[in-house]
Amino acid sequence: MYPKIKFIINKDRDFKTLESFVEESKYGDDSTIELAFFRFYPELKNYIKKVKEGKNQFYVTDFDFVKEFINSEYEKNDFLIKTNMAEREIFWRKKENIYFELVDELFEEKYWGVDEYIAYATIWGVYPKFIEEKSFQIPVIRMNEDFTANVIAHEMLHFIFYNYFLKNYSQYNMNDNSFFVWNVSEAFNEVVQGHPKWIEAFKMGVDVYGGREDIVKRLQEKYYKSDKINVKELIGDIIKEIDNSNSLILKD
């Protein structure tokens, strides 16, 4: 049995996402906060500010305002959010069979781990996953159904990858190697979802970022010559590439 995705609208999840991204902003750069919040809601610049100029760390100046802002956006867009969420669920149901066929070529079904994952709506410009909660977020206002289906494919691929990787590569535990494993997982998705078979199914790949661009390009040149990707070989190549990289953050 393949896992089902439960589609849920919960504005409180968006507040938690904002909190999380602001707290972790020290690990990225200004572009992450810009992409997540300011590009669609520039008024939030008055309430999400840098701790100190020249530092990446941001903080929230008024949590009450932010909560009320999120409440207001959900109220104003209530019909649109509910309509889009229902349509995205219907669209995914049409896509899920071909998706699981593609994943079957990579992993055994047992690595899904659970029978249900949750897709939460978000008004933000980022779509994070929550590994322990078996949930992730999808755009519900601005992006179309094809884009959203590709986000679902991306996040679900992360879940099965993490289950597989942490079971078969036990030397990399999440406590000491969270950034390393995250980079391996992202590079894996970037290579897999750019494969011609995946592009044909989902009409698009995923953006490559975070200093992995050259790594992914080299691996794409190697793995796109074959019809199927050997997971163990690809992971081994990714680990070697990341170990030799000077451009990636690999430690907290």
Number of C-alpha atoms within 10 A of each C-alpha: 8 14 15 13 20 12 19 16 17 12 18 12 15 20 18 11 20 20 15 12 20 21 14 13 20 15 14 14 13 14 12 17 23 15 14 19 20 17 15 14 14 10 11 16 15 10 15 20 17 19 13 10 9 7 12 20 20 22 17 20 13 11 14 9 13 17 15 12 14 17 15 12 13 19 12 11 14 11 11 13 22 16 13 19 23 14 15 21 19 12 15 19 13 12 17 18 12 13 20 17 10 16 18 11 13 18 17 11 15 12 15 21 14 13 10 14 18 17 24 24 24 26 23 23 21 18 20 17 21 13 13 7 9 17 20 23 27 27 25 25 18 14 12 13 19 16 19 21 22 24 20 21 21 19 24 22 23 19 23 20 22 19 15 17 19 14 13 11 9 9 10 15 14 14 8 13 15 15 17 20 19 15 21 23 19 22 25 21 22 23 24 29 22 21 21 17 15 19 15 11 14 19 13 16 21 17 9 18 12 12 14 20 13 13 18 23 13 12 19 16 10 11 17 16 11 10 10 14 16 13 15 12 10 18 16 11 16 22 16 12 18 19 12 10 15 10 10 15 15 17 10 10
